[in-house]
Amino acid sequence: MTLASMIGGAAPVPGGAGVIEVGLIAGLTSAGVRQDQAVAAVFIERLYTAYLPLIRGWGALAHMRRSDYV
């Protein structure tokens, strides 16, 4: 994961989107994980680390606005 993140940081793509996933999939398949399972695992990891926190944060911000905290 560290090597994939380093390569993703050097890539000219914002946030290394796509590059990190390819590196993680390649690393998992070279470790013996089937490719279809590696793809599913990487995309589930991206969902949980990148997209679900945004949804929870939006819900928290909406609640705080309704309660006049913000």
Secondary structure, DSSP 8 states (H G I E B T S, - for coil): -HHHHHHHHHSSSGGGTTHHHHHHHHHHHHTT--HHHHHHHHHHHHIIIIIHHHHHHHHHHHHHHHTT--
